[in-house]
Amino acid sequence: MQASEKFTGLVLALVAGLFLAACEAPTEQAAVDGPTSPADPPPPPPSVPFDPDSATPYNGLAALPPIDDDPKQLLGMDRAMLNETLGEPALIRRDGDAEIWQYRADSCVLDLFLYGQDKTVEHVDLRNRGNGDESSVSDCFTDMLRAALPST
């Protein structure tokens, strides 16, 4: 092999290497700079290793927001706030200066006692409807609150 053939082969290898390096540079640059135009999608997020022990299977339902299941959170609320939080009561009873608002569900009853000129909640009574499962009372109240949430 002559020196000119070695030199030509070396030049071709060098040009091929530069060509391949030039083809990869825009991809790396785009990843650093982000999308080049509004139509370009953003780069994918960095991959996170999958841990099957900590993974929760997706059931197709959106996660429900956390709910405070303490009925005492209703203390001090006025009529408008109650309507916004729980919706319309099943029953409103007036007894002298007091109003008793009652909300009913399958397994519990919630009575709210409103007093004063502003009619604000001063007492809360949440009780089982007699089905024998006391643990479901807080779940029942949580369901009442969720049912009154605006749907999105």
KEDREN-190252 format. One record per residue: x negated, y negated, z negated of N, C-alpha, C, CB in turn. Coordinates in steps of 0.05 Angstrom, whole numbers, padded with zeros to 5 digits, always signed. Atoms other than C-alpha are relative to their C-alpha. Last residue first. Glycine has a CB too. Layout:
N
XYZXYZXYZXYZ/...
This chain:
152
+00017+00013-00020+01287-00374-00757-00001+00016+00025-00028-00004-00011/+00012-00019-00018+01343-00358-00806-00016-00015+00022+00021+00019+00013/-00007+00005-00028+01355-00408-00861-00014+00021+00018-00007-00029+00009/+00021+00013-00015+01347-00375-00929+00009-00005+00029-00026+00017+00000/-00006+00028-00004+01413-00360-00964-00021-00015+00015+00005-00014-00027/-00024+00002-00018+01408-00285-00955+00006-00029+00005+00024+00014-00013/+00008-00006-00028+01337-00287-00983+00024-00004+00019-00011+00028+00003/+00016+00023-00009+01361-00321-01048-00008+00004+00030-00025-00002-00017/-00018+00024-00003+01417-00270-01057-00016-00024+00011+00011-00007-00028/-00016-00003-00024+01368-00213-01042+00019-00023+00004+00016+00026-00001/+00018+00006-00023+01321-00239-01095+00014+00003+00026-00025+00020-00001/+00003+00030-00001+01379-00240-01144-00019-00008+00023-00011-00010-00027/-00026+00011-00010+01395-00167-01127-00002-00030+00002+00023+00008-00019/+00000-00005-00028+01322-00147-01136+00025-00012+00013-00002+00030+00007/+00018+00019-00012+01323-00180-01204-00002+00003+00030-00028+00002-00013/-00011+00027+00004+01386-00142-01223-00019-00021+00012+00004-00006-00029/-00007+00012-00026+01361-00076-01192+00010-00029-00003+00021+00017+00013/+00024+00009-00014+01323-00054-01254+00007-00015+00026-00018+00023+00006/+00008+00026+00009+01388-00052-01294-00024-00011+00015-00007+00001-00030/+00028+00003-00007+01416+00006-01254-00009-00029-00007-00005+00005+00030/+00019-00015+00016+01481+00026-01287-00029-00004+00005+00006+00028+00002/+00007-00025-00014+01530+00005-01233-00022+00016-00014-00009-00006+00028/-00010-00024+00013+01562-00044-01281-00006+00025+00015+00030-00002-00002/-00029-00003-00006+01557-00108-01241+00011+00026-00012+00005-00001+00029/-00006-00023-00016+01489-00123-01273+00031+00002+00004-00011+00026-00013/-00006-00026+00013+01479-00192-01301+00007+00021+00021+00024-00003-00019/+00002-00020-00022+01450-00260-01285+00004+00027-00013-00028-00002+00015/-00006-00027+00009+01472-00316-01332+00000+00019+00024+00028+00001-00015/+00000-00020-00022+01442-00385-01322+00006+00027-00013-00026+00000+00016/+00001-00028+00010+01453-00446-01367+00003+00018+00024+00022+00005-00022/+00012+00001+00026+01442-00522-01357-00002+00029-00012+00016-00017-00019/+00001-00026+00013+01454-00527-01283-00014-00002-00026-00013+00022+00019/+00024-00015-00004+01469-00599-01263+00001+00026-00016-00025-00017-00007/-00006-00029-00003+01537-00631-01257-00026+00014+00009+00022+00004+00021/+00013-00008-00025+01514-00704-01248+00006+00029+00007-00030-00004-00002/-00011+00016-00022+01564-00729-01300-00011+00009+00027-00005-00030-00005/+00008+00028-00002+01544-00673-01347+00013-00014+00024-00030-00002+00003/-00011+00019+00019+01548-00598-01343-00009-00028+00007-00009+00007-00029/+00008+00028-00007+01538-00541-01294+00014-00019-00019+00007-00007+00029/-00016+00018+00015+01540-00468-01317-00011-00029+00004-00001+00007-00030/+00015+00025+00005+01514-00419-01266+00018-00020-00013-00013-00012+00026/-00016+00023+00009+01540-00348-01265-00018-00023-00006+00018+00008-00024/+00015+00022+00010+01503-00295-01223+00020-00022-00007-00021-00010+00020/-00016+00024+00000+01535-00227-01213-00017-00022-00012+00028+00003-00016/+00003+00021+00021+01497-00165-01195+00019-00023+00004-00029-00010-00001/+00009-00011+00026+01497-00098-01157-00003-00021-00022-00025+00014+00004/-00008-00027+00006+01537-00111-01094-00007+00010-00028-00013+00019+00021/+00013-00019-00019+01530-00186-01095+00008+00028-00008-00031-00004+00000/-00003-00028+00003+01570-00242-01128-00015+00015+00022+00030+00008+00000/+00010-00013-00024+01555-00316-01139+00001+00030-00005-00029-00009+00008/+00006-00029+00001+01594-00353-01192-00007+00010+00028+00024+00015-00011/+00003-00009-00027+01593-00428-01205-00008+00029-00001-00021-00017+00017/+00014-00025-00001+01619-00449-01273+00001+00009+00029+00014+00022-00019/-00006-00016-00024+01636-00522-01278-00016+00026-00002-00006-00016+00026/+00018-00020-00012+01638-00557-01345+00011+00011+00026-00006+00023-00020/+00021+00015-00015+01673-00621-01368-00019+00018+00015-00016-00018-00020/+00006+00025+00013+01736-00583-01388-00020-00016+00017-00011+00004-00028/-00009-00004+00028+01732-00514-01356-00008-00025-00016-00013+00026-00012/+00003+00024+00016+01727-00517-01281+00012+00005-00027+00013-00025+00014/-00021+00003+00021+01717-00451-01244-00007-00026-00016+00000+00025-00019/+00007+00024+00017+01680-00447-01178+00023-00003-00020-00004-00026+00017/-00020+00011+00018+01681-00378-01145-00011-00025-00014+00009+00021-00021/-00025-00015-00004+01645-00342-01089+00023-00012-00016-00004+00030-00007/-00006-00022+00020+01592-00395-01089+00025+00014+00007+00002-00013-00029/-00026+00004+00014+01572-00432-01025+00005+00022-00020+00023-00002+00020/-00024+00002-00016+01499-00427-01006+00024-00004-00017+00003+00026+00016/-00016-00025+00000+01444-00403-01052+00024+00000+00019+00009+00004-00028/+00015-00023+00010+01387-00454-01047+00015+00026+00003-00008-00004-00028/+00023-00004-00018+01419-00509-01004-00015+00026-00008-00019-00024-00002/-00010-00007-00026+01486-00503-01040-00023+00006+00020+00018-00022+00011/-00010-00028+00001+01450-00502-01106+00011+00009+00027+00022+00002-00022/+00024-00017+00001+01410-00565-01088+00009+00030-00001-00018-00007-00023/+00012+00000-00027+01474-00601-01068-00024+00019+00001-00009-00028+00009/-00017-00015-00019+01510-00582-01132-00013+00003+00027+00027-00013+00003/-00027+00011-00003+01453-00604-01178+00015+00016+00021-00001-00030+00007/-00009+00006-00027+01393-00564-01200+00028-00011+00000-00001+00026+00017/+00005+00027-00008+01367-00572-01271+00009-00007+00028-00029-00007-00002/-00006+00020+00020+01360-00498-01284-00007-00028+00009-00015+00007-00027/-00023+00015-00008+01358-00458-01219+00008-00021-00021+00024+00019+00004/+00008+00020-00019+01287-00434-01231+00023-00018+00008-00013+00013+00024/+00003+00026+00015+01316-00399-01292-00011-00022+00018-00019+00004-00024/-00024+00017-00003+01340-00344-01244-00002-00027-00014+00024+00014-00009/-00008+00010+00026+01268-00317-01241+00024-00018+00003-00023-00014-00015/-00024-00014+00008+01260-00277-01176+00010-00007-00028-00004+00030+00001/+00000+00002+00029+01212-00326-01143+00026+00013-00010-00003-00029-00011/-00023+00013+00013+01211-00302-01071-00004+00001-00030+00026+00014+00008/-00003-00006+00028+01150-00286-01028+00023-00016-00012-00026-00005-00016/+00014+00019+00018+01163-00294-00954+00003+00008-00029+00009-00029+00005/-00018+00018+00014+01184-00231-00917-00016-00019-00018+00021+00015-00016/+00003-00001+00029+01133-00200-00870+00019-00021-00012-00029-00005-00009/+00017+00021+00012+01158-00196-00799+00000+00003-00030+00011-00028+00009/-00014+00021+00014+01186-00129-00777-00019-00021-00010+00017+00012-00023/-00016+00016-00018+01158-00083-00724+00015-00023-00013+00019+00017+00015/-00026-00012-00004+01135-00031-00773+00018-00015+00018+00013+00004-00027/-00019+00020-00009+01061-00047-00771+00026+00013+00006-00011-00016+00025/-00013-00004-00026+01021+00003-00811+00020-00021+00006+00013+00028+00002/-00028-00005+00005+00981-00027-00868+00013+00004+00027+00013-00024-00015/-00019+00008-00021+00906-00019-00860+00029+00007-00008-00007+00013+00027/-00013+00026+00008+00863-00016-00922+00020-00010+00020-00022-00021-00004/-00010-00001+00028+00844+00058-00918+00014-00026-00008-00023+00006-00018/-00026-00013+00002+00841+00057-00841+00011+00001-00029-00002+00028+00011/+00002-00016+00024+00785+00005-00841+00027+00013-00005-00008-00018-00025/-00026-00010+00009+00777-00023-00771-00005+00018-00025+00014+00016+00022/-00002-00030+00002+00713-00063-00762+00027+00009-00011-00023+00011-00016/+00002-00008+00028+00727-00136-00745+00002+00030-00001+00022-00014-00018/-00013-00024+00008+00715-00161-00674-00006+00006-00029-00010+00024+00018/+00020-00021+00005+00698-00233-00664+00014+00025-00010-00022-00010-00020/+00013+00003+00027+00757-00272-00637-00020+00022-00004+00022+00001-00022/-00012-00017+00021+00769-00270-00562-00014-00004-00026-00002+00030+00009/+00014-00026+00003+00746-00330-00521+00013+00017-00022-00030-00005-00007/+00023+00003+00019+00799-00382-00507-00014+00027-00003+00010-00009-00028/-00007-00009+00027+00841-00372-00444-00024-00004-00019+00009+00029+00000/+00016-00022+00009+00824-00415-00384+00008+00008-00028-00030-00008+00001/-00011-00025-00009+00882-00457-00358-00016+00024-00009+00002+00000+00030/-00023-00008+00016+00864-00517-00400+00012+00027+00008+00022-00021+00002/-00023+00016-00009+00795-00519-00368+00024+00009-00016+00005+00004+00031/+00009+00021-00017+00725-00497-00387+00023-00017+00011-00016+00011+00023/-00013-00001-00026+00747-00456-00447-00010-00024+00016+00030-00001-00002/-00028-00004+00000+00697-00454-00505+00011-00001+00028+00014-00021-00017/-00014+00025-00004+00627-00484-00505+00031+00002-00002-00007-00012+00026/+00009+00021+00019+00591-00425-00535+00016-00025+00002-00030-00006+00005/-00006-00009+00026+00630-00370-00500-00008-00020-00021-00013+00027-00006/-00028+00003+00004+00629-00409-00436+00008+00009-00028+00017+00015+00021/-00005+00028+00004+00553-00414-00440+00030-00005-00006-00009-00016+00024/+00010+00007+00026+00546-00339-00449+00006-00029-00006-00030+00006-00002/-00016-00014+00019+00590-00326-00389-00008-00006-00028-00001+00031+00004/-00026+00014+00004+00556-00380-00349+00018+00014-00020+00015-00003+00027/+00001+00026+00014+00487-00350-00362+00027-00014-00003-00020-00018+00013/-00009-00003+00027+00502-00278-00340+00001-00026-00015-00019+00019-00014/-00028-00010+00000+00499-00290-00265+00010+00002-00028+00002+00027+00014/-00017+00023-00007+00436-00333-00271+00029+00008-00001-00007-00011+00027/-00001+00018+00023+00400-00276-00307+00018-00024+00005-00029-00010-00007/-00017-00013+00021+00419-00228-00252+00002-00018-00025-00012+00027-00007/-00028+00000-00010+00392-00276-00198+00018+00013-00021+00002+00016+00026/-00010+00027+00004+00328-00289-00238+00030-00001+00009-00016-00020+00017/-00003+00005+00029+00316-00214-00243+00011-00027-00006-00027+00003-00013/-00023-00015+00009+00330-00204-00169+00005-00004-00030-00005+00030+00006/-00024+00014-00010+00282-00261-00151+00025+00015-00010+00000-00002+00031/-00003+00024+00015+00227-00230-00195+00025-00015+00008-00024-00018+00004/-00008-00008+00027+00237-00161-00165+00005-00025-00017-00021+00018-00013/-00028-00010-00001+00235-00190-00095+00011+00008-00027+00003+00023+00020/-00017+00023-00004+00172-00229-00111+00029+00008+00001-00008-00015+00026/+00000+00015+00025+00138-00167-00139+00018-00024+00001-00028-00008-00008/-00017-00016+00019+00158-00126-00079+00002-00014-00027-00012+00028-00004/-00028+00003-00009+00131-00181-00032+00018+00015-00019+00003+00011+00029/-00008+00028+00006+00065-00184-00072+00030-00004+00007-00017-00020+00014/-00003+00001+00029+00057-00108-00070+00011-00028-00008-00027+00005-00014/-00024-00016+00007+00071-00109+00005+00005+00000-00030-00002+00029+00011/-00023+00017-00008+00020-00166+00015+00026+00015-00006-00001-00007+00029/-00005+00021+00020-00032-00128-00025+00024-00016+00006-00025-00018-00003/+00016+00024-00002-00027-00067+00019+00008-00021-00021+00002-00012+00028/-00017+00023+00000+00000+00000+00000-00018-00024+00000+00019+00000-00024/
